Amino acid sequence: MVFLFIGTQEIILILLVILVLFGAKKIPELMRGLGKGVKEFKDGMNGIGTESEKKDEDKKDDTQK
């Protein structure tokens, strides 16, 4: 329930603290990693799987033919 009271000023303060702690160069890397993690999670939920799993399945199909 505390999150209901977070305003614009608090969000800006949190973002500034993150900027100071991690630096401007690390933030894009962190966001990129977070985006990849979310994409893999969604793919896993949809049953698509990862690239390595797809390659393994292709190799199995080739050996079975």
TORKOL-4160 file (C-alpha; in steps of 0.2 Angstrom, whole numbers, padded with zeros to 4 digits, m for minus):
65
<pt num="1" X="0000" Y="0000" Z="0000"/>
<pt num="2" X="0015" Y="0011" Z="0002"/>
<pt num="3" X="0017" Y="0012" Z="m0017"/>
<pt num="4" X="0001" Y="0022" Z="m0019"/>
<pt num="5" X="0009" Y="0037" Z="m0011"/>
<pt num="6" X="0025" Y="0038" Z="m0022"/>
<pt num="7" X="0025" Y="0054" Z="m0032"/>
<pt num="8" X="0035" Y="0061" Z="m0046"/>
<pt num="9" X="0048" Y="0069" Z="m0034"/>
<pt num="10" X="0051" Y="0052" Z="m0026"/>
<pt num="11" X="0053" Y="0043" Z="m0042"/>
<pt num="12" X="0065" Y="0057" Z="m0048"/>
<pt num="13" X="0075" Y="0055" Z="m0032"/>
<pt num="14" X="0076" Y="0036" Z="m0034"/>
<pt num="15" X="0082" Y="0038" Z="m0052"/>
<pt num="16" X="0095" Y="0050" Z="m0047"/>
<pt num="17" X="0102" Y="0038" Z="m0033"/>
<pt num="18" X="0102" Y="0024" Z="m0046"/>
<pt num="19" X="0112" Y="0035" Z="m0058"/>
<pt num="20" X="0124" Y="0040" Z="m0045"/>
<pt num="21" X="0127" Y="0022" Z="m0039"/>
<pt num="22" X="0129" Y="0013" Z="m0056"/>
<pt num="23" X="0135" Y="0027" Z="m0067"/>
<pt num="24" X="0128" Y="0032" Z="m0084"/>
<pt num="25" X="0138" Y="0019" Z="m0093"/>
<pt num="26" X="0131" Y="0004" Z="m0083"/>
<pt num="27" X="0113" Y="0008" Z="m0084"/>
<pt num="28" X="0110" Y="0004" Z="m0103"/>
<pt num="29" X="0119" Y="m0013" Z="m0099"/>
<pt num="30" X="0108" Y="m0016" Z="m0084"/>
<pt num="31" X="0092" Y="m0012" Z="m0094"/>
<pt num="32" X="0098" Y="m0023" Z="m0109"/>
<pt num="33" X="0100" Y="m0038" Z="m0097"/>
<pt num="34" X="0083" Y="m0035" Z="m0089"/>
<pt num="35" X="0075" Y="m0034" Z="m0106"/>
<pt num="36" X="0083" Y="m0050" Z="m0112"/>
<pt num="37" X="0078" Y="m0058" Z="m0095"/>
<pt num="38" X="0060" Y="m0053" Z="m0098"/>
<pt num="39" X="0060" Y="m0059" Z="m0116"/>
<pt num="40" X="0066" Y="m0076" Z="m0111"/>
<pt num="41" X="0053" Y="m0077" Z="m0097"/>
<pt num="42" X="0039" Y="m0073" Z="m0109"/>
<pt num="43" X="0046" Y="m0085" Z="m0122"/>
<pt num="44" X="0047" Y="m0099" Z="m0108"/>
<pt num="45" X="0029" Y="m0095" Z="m0103"/>
<pt num="46" X="0023" Y="m0097" Z="m0121"/>
<pt num="47" X="0033" Y="m0113" Z="m0123"/>
<pt num="48" X="0044" Y="m0106" Z="m0137"/>
<pt num="49" X="0061" Y="m0110" Z="m0128"/>
<pt num="50" X="0078" Y="m0102" Z="m0130"/>
<pt num="51" X="0089" Y="m0102" Z="m0145"/>
<pt num="52" X="0100" Y="m0116" Z="m0138"/>
<pt num="53" X="0085" Y="m0127" Z="m0136"/>
<pt num="54" X="0080" Y="m0124" Z="m0154"/>
<pt num="55" X="0097" Y="m0128" Z="m0160"/>
<pt num="56" X="0097" Y="m0144" Z="m0150"/>
<pt num="57" X="0080" Y="m0149" Z="m0157"/>
<pt num="58" X="0086" Y="m0146" Z="m0174"/>
<pt num="59" X="0101" Y="m0157" Z="m0171"/>
<pt num="60" X="0090" Y="m0171" Z="m0165"/>
<pt num="61" X="0078" Y="m0170" Z="m0180"/>
<pt num="62" X="0093" Y="m0171" Z="m0192"/>
<pt num="63" X="0100" Y="m0186" Z="m0183"/>
<pt num="64" X="0083" Y="m0195" Z="m0183"/>
<pt num="65" X="0081" Y="m0193" Z="m0202"/>
